[in-house]
Amino acid sequence: MTLAERARRGLPGLWAGALLCIALIATPAPFAMLATQDAGRIVGRIFAQEAYLSLILGVAVLLLERGAAASTQGGSRLSGSMLLALGAVFCTVAGYFGLQPMMAAARAGEGSWTFGQLHAVSLGLFGVKTLAVLALAWRAAANPVNPVGPSS
């Protein structure tokens, strides 16, 4: 198995693990220990780092999936795994880079949406992204594109 194939099969699992750790451990902990305002700043920083990590991993997975599809099909094609990765990248861009400025404005009393409404949309996008990455990890682990050796 080539290094690219190992990365194609392993990166989605690492990405899914990071998202689950953030959702289940890293973000609830500050709210359990600190004042809400302080915890919110810490969690905001965590999600800022997660957004950039998700963009990097999403692009890497897209490139690896495209290369795998091109090598097996003789040309480029859009696969289900590529759609899942694109969906996760879309959720990152919309959820963090799109909604974050609106959330800051809502905290300042500006805009037509409340902070709570924007937070709910952001949470929903993070949930959809997590589900997409979990499905991507499952597909990558279950369906090798380039199996090594003869099938028996």
DSSP file (Angstrom, degrees, kcal/mol; ACC not computed):
  #  RESIDUE AA STRUCTURE BP1 BP2  ACC     N-H-->O    O-->H-N    N-H-->O    O-->H-N    TCO  KAPPA ALPHA  PHI   PSI    X-CA   Y-CA   Z-CA
    1    1 A M              0   0    0      0, 0.0     2,-0.0     0, 0.0   147,-0.0   0.000 360.0 360.0 360.0 131.6    0.0    0.0    0.0
    2    2 A T     >  -     0   0    0      1,-0.1     4,-2.3     4,-0.0     5,-0.2  -0.249 360.0-111.1 -75.6 165.0    1.4    3.4   -1.0
    3    3 A L  H  > S+     0   0    0      1,-0.2     4,-2.5     2,-0.2     5,-0.2   0.890 119.7  53.4 -62.1 -40.0    1.9    6.3    1.3
    4    4 A A  H  > S+     0   0    0      1,-0.2     4,-2.6     2,-0.2    -1,-0.2   0.897 109.1  49.0 -63.0 -40.3   -0.9    8.2   -0.5
    5    5 A E  H  > S+     0   0    0      2,-0.2     4,-1.9     1,-0.2    -2,-0.2   0.896 110.8  50.1 -66.9 -40.2   -3.3    5.3   -0.1
    6    6 A R  H  X S+     0   0    0     -4,-2.3     4,-2.2     2,-0.2     5,-0.2   0.920 113.1  46.3 -62.8 -42.6   -2.5    5.1    3.6
    7    7 A A  H  X S+     0   0    0     -4,-2.5     4,-2.7     2,-0.2    -2,-0.2   0.909 110.0  54.1 -65.4 -41.8   -3.1    8.8    4.0
    8    8 A R  H  < S+     0   0    0     -4,-2.6    -1,-0.2     1,-0.2    -2,-0.2   0.858 116.6  38.2 -60.7 -35.6   -6.3    8.5    2.0
    9    9 A R  H  < S+     0   0    0     -4,-1.9     4,-0.4    -5,-0.1    -1,-0.2   0.758 123.1  40.5 -87.0 -25.9   -7.6    5.8    4.3
   10   10 A G  H  X S+     0   0    0     -4,-2.2     4,-1.9    -5,-0.2     3,-0.5   0.837  99.0  67.3 -94.6 -35.6   -6.2    7.3    7.6
   11   11 A L  H  X S+     0   0    0     -4,-2.7     4,-2.8     1,-0.2     5,-0.2   0.879  97.1  54.6 -58.2 -41.8   -6.8   11.1    7.4
   12   12 A P  H  > S+     0   0    0      0, 0.0     4,-2.6     0, 0.0   125,-0.3   0.890 108.6  50.0 -60.4 -35.9  -10.6   10.9    7.6
   13   13 A G  H  > S+     0   0    0     -3,-0.5     4,-2.3    -4,-0.4    -2,-0.2   0.906 111.9  47.1 -66.7 -41.4  -10.3    8.8   10.8
   14   14 A L  H  X S+     0   0    0     -4,-1.9     4,-2.3     2,-0.2    -1,-0.2   0.909 113.1  49.6 -64.1 -41.7   -8.0   11.3   12.3
   15   15 A W  H  X S+     0   0    0     -4,-2.8     4,-2.3     2,-0.2    -2,-0.2   0.921 111.2  48.6 -63.0 -45.3  -10.2   14.2   11.3
   16   16 A A  H  X S+     0   0    0     -4,-2.6     4,-2.5   117,-0.2    -1,-0.2   0.904 110.7  51.7 -62.3 -41.2  -13.3   12.5   12.7
   17   17 A G  H  X S+     0   0    0     -4,-2.3     4,-2.4     1,-0.2    -1,-0.2   0.901 109.1  50.1 -62.2 -41.1  -11.4   11.8   16.0
   18   18 A A  H  X S+     0   0    0     -4,-2.3     4,-2.2     2,-0.2    -2,-0.2   0.923 111.3  48.4 -63.4 -43.7  -10.4   15.5   16.2
   19   19 A L  H  X S+     0   0    0     -4,-2.3     4,-2.5     1,-0.2    -2,-0.2   0.906 112.7  47.9 -63.9 -41.4  -14.0   16.6   15.6
   20   20 A L  H  X S+     0   0    0     -4,-2.5     4,-2.9     2,-0.2     5,-0.3   0.897 110.6  51.5 -67.2 -39.4  -15.4   14.2   18.2
   21   21 A C  H  X>S+     0   0    0     -4,-2.4     5,-2.5     2,-0.2     4,-2.1   0.909 112.2  46.9 -62.2 -41.7  -12.8   15.3   20.8
   22   22 A I  I  <>S+     0   0    0     -4,-2.2     5,-2.2     3,-0.2    -2,-0.2   0.945 117.3  42.6 -64.1 -47.3  -13.7   18.9   20.3
   23   23 A A  I  <5S+     0   0    0     -4,-2.5    -2,-0.2     1,-0.2    -1,-0.2   0.880 126.0  30.3 -68.2 -39.4  -17.4   18.2   20.5
   24   24 A L  I  <5S+     0   0    0     -4,-2.9    -3,-0.2    -5,-0.2    -1,-0.2   0.695 136.1  10.3 -98.3 -20.6  -17.3   15.8   23.5
   25   25 A I  I  X5S+     0   0    0     -4,-2.1     4,-1.6    -5,-0.3    -3,-0.2   0.724 119.8  48.4-123.0 -56.4  -14.3   16.9   25.5
   26   26 A A  I  4<S+     0   0    0     -5,-2.5    -4,-0.2     1,-0.2    -3,-0.2   0.850 114.7  40.4 -69.4 -37.0  -12.7   20.2   24.6
   27   27 A T  T  ><S+     0   0    0     -5,-2.2     4,-0.8    -6,-0.3    -1,-0.2   0.874 114.6  48.0 -84.6 -35.2  -15.7   22.5   24.4
   28   28 A P  H  > S+     0   0    0      0, 0.0     4,-1.3     0, 0.0    -2,-0.2   0.858 101.2  67.8 -70.4 -30.1  -17.8   21.3   27.3
   29   29 A A  H >X S+     0   0    0     -4,-1.6     4,-1.1     1,-0.2     3,-0.6   0.906  97.1  48.8 -59.9 -47.7  -14.9   21.4   29.8
   30   30 A P  H 3> S+     0   0    0      0, 0.0     4,-2.8     0, 0.0     3,-0.4   0.890 110.0  52.9 -61.4 -35.9  -14.4   25.2   29.8
   31   31 A F  H 3< S+     0   0    0     -4,-0.8    -2,-0.2     1,-0.2     8,-0.1   0.776 108.4  51.4 -69.6 -24.1  -18.1   25.8   30.5
   32   32 A A  H << S+     0   0    0     -4,-1.3    -1,-0.2    -3,-0.6    -3,-0.1   0.717 122.6  29.3 -79.9 -21.3  -17.9   23.4   33.4
   33   33 A M  H  < S+     0   0    0     -4,-1.1     2,-0.2    -3,-0.4    -2,-0.2   0.697 115.4  46.6-112.2 -24.7  -15.0   25.2   35.0
   34   34 A L  S  < S-     0   0    0     -4,-2.8     2,-0.1    -5,-0.2     0, 0.0  -0.666  88.7 -81.3-121.7 169.0  -15.1   28.9   34.0
   35   35 A A     >  -     0   0    0     -2,-0.2     4,-2.9     1,-0.1     5,-0.3  -0.384  50.5-109.6 -63.3 150.6  -17.5   31.8   33.8
   36   36 A T  H  > S+     0   0    0      1,-0.2     4,-2.5     2,-0.2     5,-0.2   0.864 116.8  50.3 -55.1 -42.6  -19.6   31.7   30.7
   37   37 A Q  H  > S+     0   0    0      2,-0.2     4,-1.6     1,-0.2    -1,-0.2   0.917 113.8  44.3 -65.7 -43.2  -17.9   34.7   29.1
   38   38 A D  H  > S+     0   0    0      2,-0.2     4,-1.9     1,-0.2    -2,-0.2   0.918 114.2  49.9 -65.8 -43.7  -14.4   33.3   29.7
   39   39 A A  H  X S+     0   0    0     -4,-2.9     4,-2.8     1,-0.2     5,-0.2   0.894 107.5  55.3 -62.3 -39.9  -15.4   29.8   28.5
   40   40 A G  H  X S+     0   0    0     -4,-2.5     4,-2.3    -5,-0.3    -1,-0.2   0.881 106.6  50.1 -61.1 -39.4  -16.9   31.3   25.4
   41   41 A R  H  X S+     0   0    0     -4,-1.6     4,-1.8     2,-0.2    -1,-0.2   0.910 112.4  47.1 -65.7 -41.2  -13.6   33.0   24.5
   42   42 A I  H  X S+     0   0    0     -4,-1.9     4,-2.1     2,-0.2    -2,-0.2   0.936 113.9  46.7 -65.2 -46.4  -11.7   29.7   25.0
   43   43 A V  H  X S+     0   0    0     -4,-2.8     4,-2.5     1,-0.2     5,-0.2   0.874 108.6  56.4 -65.4 -36.7  -14.2   27.7   22.9
   44   44 A G  H  X S+     0   0    0     -4,-2.3     4,-1.7    -5,-0.2    -1,-0.2   0.904 108.2  47.8 -59.0 -41.3  -14.2   30.4   20.2
   45   45 A R  H  X S+     0   0    0     -4,-1.8     4,-2.2     2,-0.2    -2,-0.2   0.887 109.3  53.4 -66.8 -39.4  -10.4   30.0   20.0
   46   46 A I  H  X S+     0   0    0     -4,-2.1     4,-2.4     1,-0.2    -2,-0.2   0.928 110.5  46.9 -60.5 -45.1  -10.8   26.2   19.8
   47   47 A F  H  X S+     0   0    0     -4,-2.5     4,-2.2     2,-0.2    -1,-0.2   0.819 107.8  56.5 -70.2 -29.3  -13.2   26.5   16.9
   48   48 A A  H  X S+     0   0    0     -4,-1.7     4,-1.6     2,-0.2    -1,-0.2   0.938 111.3  43.3 -63.6 -45.6  -11.0   28.9   15.1
   49   49 A Q  H  X S+     0   0    0     -4,-2.2     4,-2.3     1,-0.2    -2,-0.2   0.894 113.0  52.7 -66.5 -39.3   -8.2   26.4   15.2
   50   50 A E  H  X S+     0   0    0     -4,-2.4     4,-2.9     1,-0.2    -1,-0.2   0.878 104.6  56.3 -63.7 -37.7  -10.6   23.6   14.2
   51   51 A A  H  X S+     0   0    0     -4,-2.2     4,-2.1     2,-0.2    -1,-0.2   0.932 110.6  42.9 -62.4 -45.9  -11.8   25.6   11.2
   52   52 A Y  H  X S+     0   0    0     -4,-1.6     4,-2.3     2,-0.2    -1,-0.2   0.899 114.3  51.1 -67.5 -39.5   -8.3   25.9    9.8
   53   53 A L  H  X S+     0   0    0     -4,-2.3     4,-2.9     1,-0.2     5,-0.3   0.916 110.2  50.0 -61.3 -43.0   -7.5   22.3   10.6
   54   54 A S  H  X S+     0   0    0     -4,-2.9     4,-2.7     1,-0.2    -2,-0.2   0.874 109.2  51.5 -65.3 -37.3  -10.7   21.2    8.8
   55   55 A L  H  X S+     0   0    0     -4,-2.1     4,-2.3    -5,-0.2     5,-0.2   0.939 113.0  45.2 -63.4 -45.3   -9.8   23.3    5.7
   56   56 A I  H  X S+     0   0    0     -4,-2.3     4,-2.2     2,-0.2    -2,-0.2   0.943 117.8  42.6 -63.7 -48.4   -6.3   21.7    5.5
   57   57 A L  H  X S+     0   0    0     -4,-2.9     4,-2.9     2,-0.2     5,-0.2   0.888 113.1  53.7 -67.2 -38.2   -7.6   18.2    6.1
   58   58 A G  H  X S+     0   0    0     -4,-2.7     4,-2.4    -5,-0.3    -2,-0.2   0.923 111.3  44.4 -62.2 -45.2  -10.6   18.7    3.8
   59   59 A V  H  X S+     0   0    0     -4,-2.3     4,-2.5    -5,-0.2    -1,-0.2   0.908 113.9  51.0 -66.1 -41.0   -8.4   19.8    0.9
   60   60 A A  H  X S+     0   0    0     -4,-2.2     4,-2.5    -5,-0.2    -2,-0.2   0.930 111.8  46.6 -62.1 -45.3   -5.9   17.0    1.6
   61   61 A V  H  X S+     0   0    0     -4,-2.9     4,-2.9     2,-0.2     5,-0.2   0.910 111.3  52.4 -64.2 -41.8   -8.6   14.4    1.6
   62   62 A L  H  X S+     0   0    0     -4,-2.4     4,-2.5    -5,-0.2    -2,-0.2   0.930 111.4  46.2 -58.9 -45.7  -10.1   15.9   -1.6
   63   63 A L  H  X S+     0   0    0     -4,-2.5     4,-2.4     2,-0.2    -2,-0.2   0.910 114.1  47.8 -64.5 -42.1   -6.8   15.7   -3.4
   64   64 A L  H  X S+     0   0    0     -4,-2.5     4,-2.3     2,-0.2    -2,-0.2   0.905 113.3  47.7 -65.9 -41.3   -6.1   12.2   -2.2
   65   65 A E  H  X S+     0   0    0     -4,-2.9     4,-2.6     2,-0.2    -2,-0.2   0.893 111.7  50.6 -66.2 -39.5   -9.6   11.0   -3.2
   66   66 A R  H  X S+     0   0    0     -4,-2.5     4,-2.6    -5,-0.2    -2,-0.2   0.923 111.2  48.3 -64.4 -43.7   -9.2   12.7   -6.6
   67   67 A G  H  X S+     0   0    0     -4,-2.4     4,-2.1     2,-0.2    -2,-0.2   0.900 112.1  49.1 -62.9 -40.4   -5.9   11.0   -7.2
   68   68 A A  H  X S+     0   0    0     -4,-2.3     4,-1.5     2,-0.2    -2,-0.2   0.911 112.8  47.1 -66.3 -41.8   -7.3    7.6   -6.1
   69   69 A A  H  X S+     0   0    0     -4,-2.6     4,-2.2     1,-0.2     6,-0.5   0.901 112.8  49.7 -65.9 -40.4  -10.3    8.0   -8.5
   70   70 A A  H  X S+     0   0    0     -4,-2.6     4,-1.2     1,-0.2    -1,-0.2   0.870 110.1  50.6 -66.5 -36.6   -8.0    9.1  -11.4
   71   71 A S  H  < S+     0   0    0     -4,-2.1    -1,-0.2    -5,-0.2    -2,-0.2   0.804 118.1  37.2 -74.7 -27.2   -5.7    6.2  -10.9
   72   72 A T  H  < S+     0   0    0     -4,-1.5    -2,-0.2    -5,-0.1    -1,-0.2   0.766 124.2  38.1 -94.1 -27.5   -8.4    3.5  -10.9
   73   73 A Q  H  < S-     0   0    0     -4,-2.2    -2,-0.2     2,-0.3    -3,-0.2   0.514 102.7-119.7-101.7  -6.5  -10.8    5.0  -13.5
   74   74 A G  S  < S+     0   0    0     -4,-1.2     2,-0.3    -5,-0.2    -4,-0.2   0.551  89.5  35.4  79.1   5.8   -8.2    6.3  -15.9
   75   75 A G  S    S-     0   0    0     -6,-0.5    -2,-0.3    -5,-0.2     2,-0.2  -0.967  99.1 -70.0-173.6 171.8   -9.5    9.9  -15.4
   76   76 A S        +     0   0    0     -2,-0.3     2,-0.3    -3,-0.1   -10,-0.1  -0.535  50.3 165.4 -79.2 141.5  -11.0   12.2  -12.9
   77   77 A R        -     0   0    0     -2,-0.2     2,-0.6   -11,-0.2    -8,-0.1  -0.982  40.4-107.0-149.5 156.9  -14.5   11.6  -11.6
   78   78 A L        -     0   0    0     -2,-0.3     2,-0.2    -9,-0.1   -12,-0.0  -0.766  41.2-168.5 -88.5 119.9  -16.5   12.8   -8.7
   79   79 A S     >  -     0   0    0     -2,-0.6     4,-2.0     1,-0.1     5,-0.1  -0.568  36.0-108.1-104.7 168.7  -16.9   10.1   -6.0
   80   80 A G  H  > S+     0   0    0      1,-0.2     4,-2.2     2,-0.2     5,-0.1   0.872 120.9  53.7 -61.3 -37.7  -19.1    9.8   -3.0
   81   81 A S  H  > S+     0   0    0      1,-0.2     4,-2.3     2,-0.2    -1,-0.2   0.881 106.7  51.4 -66.1 -37.3  -16.1   10.3   -0.8
   82   82 A M  H  > S+     0   0    0      2,-0.2     4,-2.7     1,-0.2    -1,-0.2   0.900 109.1  51.0 -65.4 -39.0  -15.2   13.5   -2.6
   83   83 A L  H  X S+     0   0    0     -4,-2.0     4,-2.5     2,-0.2    -2,-0.2   0.896 109.7  50.0 -64.7 -39.9  -18.8   14.8   -2.1
   84   84 A L  H  X S+     0   0    0     -4,-2.2     4,-2.1     2,-0.2    -2,-0.2   0.922 112.2  47.1 -63.7 -43.1  -18.6   14.0    1.6
   85   85 A A  H  X S+     0   0    0     -4,-2.3     4,-2.3     2,-0.2    -2,-0.2   0.912 112.3  49.9 -65.0 -42.3  -15.3   15.9    1.9
   86   86 A L  H  X S+     0   0    0     -4,-2.7     4,-2.6     1,-0.2    -2,-0.2   0.895 110.0  51.6 -62.0 -39.8  -16.7   18.8   -0.1
   87   87 A G  H  X S+     0   0    0     -4,-2.5     4,-2.5     2,-0.2    -2,-0.2   0.897 109.7  49.1 -63.1 -40.7  -19.7   18.9    2.2
   88   88 A A  H  X S+     0   0    0     -4,-2.1     4,-1.8     2,-0.2    -2,-0.2   0.897 112.0  48.2 -66.3 -40.4  -17.5   19.0    5.2
   89   89 A V  H  X S+     0   0    0     -4,-2.3     4,-2.6     2,-0.2    -2,-0.2   0.911 110.9  51.6 -66.0 -41.5  -15.4   21.8    3.7
   90   90 A F  H  X S+     0   0    0     -4,-2.6     4,-3.1     1,-0.2     5,-0.3   0.933 108.8  50.4 -59.5 -45.9  -18.6   23.7    2.9
   91   91 A C  H  X S+     0   0    0     -4,-2.5     4,-2.6     1,-0.2     5,-0.3   0.865 110.9  50.3 -61.1 -35.8  -19.9   23.3    6.5
   92   92 A T  H  X>S+     0   0    0     -4,-1.8     4,-2.6     2,-0.2     5,-1.0   0.948 113.5  43.7 -65.7 -49.2  -16.6   24.7    7.7
   93   93 A V  I  <>S+     0   0    0     -4,-2.6     5,-1.6     3,-0.2     4,-0.2   0.936 121.6  39.0 -64.2 -46.7  -16.6   27.7    5.5
   94   94 A A  I  <>S+     0   0    0     -4,-3.1     5,-1.3    -5,-0.2    -2,-0.2   0.922 119.9  45.8 -69.2 -43.5  -20.3   28.5    6.1
   95   95 A G  I  <5S+     0   0    0     -4,-2.6    -2,-0.2    -5,-0.3    -3,-0.2   0.866 129.8  16.4 -72.4 -38.2  -20.2   27.6    9.8
   96   96 A Y  I  X5S+     0   0    0     -4,-2.6     4,-1.9    -5,-0.3    -3,-0.2   0.886 133.1  34.5-100.0 -58.2  -17.0   29.4   10.9
   97   97 A F  I  4<S+     0   0    0     -5,-1.0    -3,-0.2    -4,-0.2    -4,-0.1   0.788 127.0  39.1 -73.9 -26.3  -16.0   31.9    8.2
   98   98 A G  I  ><S+     0   0    0     -5,-1.6     4,-0.6    -6,-0.3    -3,-0.2   0.902 125.6  31.5 -85.9 -46.4  -19.6   32.8    7.3
   99   99 A L  H  ><S+     0   0    0     -5,-1.3     4,-2.5    -6,-0.2     5,-0.2   0.782 102.2  74.6 -86.9 -27.6  -21.4   32.8   10.6
  100  100 A Q  H  X S+     0   0    0     -4,-1.9     4,-2.1     1,-0.2     5,-0.2   0.906  98.5  46.0 -57.0 -46.7  -18.6   34.0   13.0
  101  101 A P  H  > S+     0   0    0      0, 0.0     4,-1.9     0, 0.0    -1,-0.2   0.884 113.5  50.9 -63.5 -34.9  -18.7   37.6   11.8
  102  102 A M  H  X S+     0   0    0     -4,-0.6     4,-2.3     2,-0.2    -2,-0.2   0.871 108.4  52.0 -67.5 -35.7  -22.5   37.6   12.1
  103  103 A M  H  X S+     0   0    0     -4,-2.5     4,-2.2     2,-0.2    -1,-0.2   0.894 108.1  50.9 -67.8 -39.6  -22.2   36.2   15.6
  104  104 A A  H  X S+     0   0    0     -4,-2.1     4,-1.2    -5,-0.2    -1,-0.2   0.907 111.9  47.8 -62.9 -40.8  -19.8   38.9   16.7
  105  105 A A  H  <>S+     0   0    0     -4,-1.9     5,-3.0     1,-0.2    -2,-0.2   0.891 109.6  53.0 -66.4 -38.8  -22.3   41.5   15.3
  106  106 A A  H ><5S+     0   0    0     -4,-2.3     3,-1.4     1,-0.2     9,-0.3   0.879 104.9  54.7 -65.3 -36.9  -25.2   39.8   17.1
  107  107 A R  H 3<5S+     0   0    0     -4,-2.2    -1,-0.2     1,-0.3    -2,-0.2   0.838 107.5  51.5 -62.6 -31.3  -23.3   40.0   20.4
  108  108 A A  T 3<5S-     0   0    0     -4,-1.2    -1,-0.3    -3,-0.2    -2,-0.2   0.408 125.0-105.3 -85.6   2.2  -22.9   43.8   19.8
  109  109 A G  T < 5S+     0   0    0     -3,-1.4     2,-0.2     1,-0.3    -3,-0.2   0.639  81.2 123.8  85.7  14.7  -26.7   44.0   19.2
  110  110 A E      < +     0   0    0     -5,-3.0    -1,-0.3    -6,-0.1     3,-0.1  -0.691  42.5  39.0-105.8 160.5  -26.5   44.4   15.4
  111  111 A G  S    S-     0   0    0     -2,-0.2    -9,-0.0     1,-0.1    -8,-0.0  -0.024  83.9 -89.8  90.3 166.4  -28.1   42.3   12.7
  112  112 A S  S    S+     0   0    0      2,-0.1     2,-0.3    -2,-0.0    -1,-0.1   0.627 102.5  70.7 -91.4 -14.7  -31.4   40.7   12.3
  113  113 A W  S    S-     0   0    0     -3,-0.1     2,-0.1   -11,-0.1    -3,-0.0  -0.778  79.6-125.2-102.5 148.2  -30.5   37.3   13.9
  114  114 A T     >  -     0   0    0     -2,-0.3     4,-2.3     1,-0.1     5,-0.2  -0.452  25.6-111.3 -83.4 163.1  -29.8   36.8   17.5
  115  115 A F  H  > S+     0   0    0     -9,-0.3     4,-2.7     1,-0.2     5,-0.2   0.905 118.9  54.4 -59.0 -41.5  -26.7   35.2   18.8
  116  116 A G  H  > S+     0   0    0      2,-0.2     4,-2.1     1,-0.2    -1,-0.2   0.888 107.9  48.4 -61.9 -40.9  -28.7   32.2   19.9
  117  117 A Q  H  > S+     0   0    0      2,-0.2     4,-2.0     1,-0.2    -1,-0.2   0.932 114.1  45.7 -65.0 -45.5  -30.1   31.7   16.5
  118  118 A L  H  X S+     0   0    0     -4,-2.3     4,-2.6     1,-0.2    -2,-0.2   0.880 111.1  53.4 -65.3 -37.8  -26.7   32.0   14.8
  119  119 A H  H  X S+     0   0    0     -4,-2.7     4,-2.7    -5,-0.2    -1,-0.2   0.895 107.7  51.3 -63.2 -40.2  -25.2   29.7   17.4
  120  120 A A  H  X S+     0   0    0     -4,-2.1     4,-2.3     2,-0.2    -2,-0.2   0.907 111.1  47.2 -64.1 -42.1  -27.9   27.0   16.7
  121  121 A V  H  X S+     0   0    0     -4,-2.0     4,-2.4     2,-0.2    -2,-0.2   0.921 112.9  49.8 -64.4 -43.2  -27.1   27.2   12.9
  122  122 A S  H  X S+     0   0    0     -4,-2.6     4,-2.3     1,-0.2    -2,-0.2   0.912 110.6  49.5 -61.6 -43.6  -23.4   27.0   13.6
  123  123 A L  H  X S+     0   0    0     -4,-2.7     4,-2.3     1,-0.2    -1,-0.2   0.902 110.1  51.4 -62.3 -41.7  -23.9   24.0   15.9
  124  124 A G  H  X S+     0   0    0     -4,-2.3     4,-2.5     2,-0.2    -2,-0.2   0.912 109.7  48.8 -62.1 -43.3  -26.1   22.3   13.2
  125  125 A L  H  X S+     0   0    0     -4,-2.4     4,-2.6     2,-0.2    -1,-0.2   0.886 110.6  51.0 -64.4 -38.8  -23.4   22.9   10.5
  126  126 A F  H  X S+     0   0    0     -4,-2.3     4,-2.5     2,-0.2    -1,-0.2   0.902 110.8  49.8 -64.5 -39.6  -20.7   21.4   12.9
  127  127 A G  H  X S+     0   0    0     -4,-2.3     4,-2.3     2,-0.2    -2,-0.2   0.915 111.4  47.3 -64.0 -43.7  -23.0   18.4   13.5
  128  128 A V  H  X S+     0   0    0     -4,-2.5     4,-2.5     2,-0.2    -2,-0.2   0.913 112.4  50.7 -63.5 -42.6  -23.5   17.9    9.7
  129  129 A K  H  X S+     0   0    0     -4,-2.6     4,-2.6     2,-0.2     5,-0.2   0.928 109.9  49.9 -60.3 -45.2  -19.7   18.2    9.2
  130  130 A T  H  X S+     0   0    0     -4,-2.5     4,-2.5     1,-0.2    -2,-0.2   0.918 111.6  48.0 -61.2 -43.9  -19.0   15.7   11.9
  131  131 A L  H  X S+     0   0    0     -4,-2.3     4,-2.4     2,-0.2    -1,-0.2   0.899 111.6  50.5 -63.9 -40.2  -21.5   13.2   10.3
  132  132 A A  H  X S+     0   0    0     -4,-2.5     4,-2.2     2,-0.2    -2,-0.2   0.911 112.4  46.2 -63.2 -42.2  -20.0   13.7    6.9
  133  133 A V  H  X S+     0   0    0     -4,-2.6     4,-2.6     2,-0.2  -117,-0.2   0.877 111.1  52.2 -71.1 -36.5  -16.4   13.1    8.1
  134  134 A L  H  X S+     0   0    0     -4,-2.5     4,-2.3    -5,-0.2    -2,-0.2   0.920 111.6  46.9 -62.6 -42.8  -17.5   10.0   10.1
  135  135 A A  H  X S+     0   0    0     -4,-2.4     4,-2.6     2,-0.2    -2,-0.2   0.894 111.9  51.3 -64.4 -39.2  -19.1    8.7    6.9
  136  136 A L  H  X S+     0   0    0     -4,-2.2     4,-2.6     2,-0.2    -2,-0.2   0.912 110.4  48.4 -62.8 -43.6  -16.0    9.5    5.0
  137  137 A A  H  X S+     0   0    0     -4,-2.6     4,-2.1  -125,-0.3    -2,-0.2   0.901 111.5  50.0 -63.8 -41.1  -13.8    7.7    7.6
  138  138 A W  H  X S+     0   0    0     -4,-2.3     4,-2.1     2,-0.2    -2,-0.2   0.929 112.5  46.9 -63.5 -45.5  -16.1    4.7    7.4
  139  139 A R  H  X S+     0   0    0     -4,-2.6     4,-2.5     1,-0.2    -2,-0.2   0.908 111.9  50.8 -62.4 -42.3  -16.0    4.6    3.6
  140  140 A A  H  < S+     0   0    0     -4,-2.6    -1,-0.2     1,-0.2    -2,-0.2   0.876 114.4  43.3 -65.6 -36.9  -12.2    5.0    3.6
  141  141 A A  H  < S+     0   0    0     -4,-2.1    -1,-0.2    -5,-0.2    -2,-0.2   0.835 120.5  40.7 -76.8 -32.3  -11.7    2.2    6.1
  142  142 A A  H  < S+     0   0    0     -4,-2.1    -2,-0.2     1,-0.2    -3,-0.2   0.779 115.5  45.5 -88.8 -28.2  -14.2   -0.2    4.4
  143  143 A N     <  -     0   0    0     -4,-2.5    -1,-0.2    -5,-0.2     2,-0.2  -0.774  67.0-164.2-124.9  87.7  -13.5    0.4    0.7
  144  144 A P        -     0   0    0      0, 0.0    -3,-0.1     0, 0.0    -4,-0.0  -0.500   8.1-155.8 -67.9 136.3   -9.9    0.4   -0.4
  145  145 A V  S    S+     0   0    0      1,-0.3    -5,-0.0    -2,-0.2  -140,-0.0   0.905  88.2  32.8 -76.5 -43.5   -9.6    1.9   -3.9
  146  146 A N  S    S-     0   0    0   -141,-0.0    -1,-0.3     2,-0.0  -141,-0.0  -0.729  79.7-164.6-116.2  79.8   -6.3    0.2   -4.7
  147  147 A P        -     0   0    0      0, 0.0     2,-0.5     0, 0.0     4,-0.1  -0.370  19.7-126.7 -65.2 145.9   -6.2   -3.2   -3.0
  148  148 A V        +     0   0    0      2,-0.1    -2,-0.0    -2,-0.0     0, 0.0  -0.784  66.4   0.4 -96.4 132.3   -2.8   -4.8   -2.9
  149  149 A G  S    S-     0   0    0     -2,-0.5     2,-0.1     2,-0.1     0, 0.0  -0.036 102.5 -40.2  84.6 171.8   -2.2   -8.3   -4.2
  150  150 A P        -     0   0    0      0, 0.0     2,-0.3     0, 0.0    -2,-0.1  -0.412  60.6-117.2 -72.7 146.1   -4.6  -10.7   -5.8
  151  151 A S              0   0    0      1,-0.1    -2,-0.1    -2,-0.1     0, 0.0  -0.617 360.0 360.0 -82.1 144.1   -8.1  -11.0   -4.4
  152  152 A S              0   0    0     -2,-0.3    -1,-0.1     0, 0.0     0, 0.0   0.387 360.0 360.0-127.7 360.0   -8.9  -14.4   -2.9
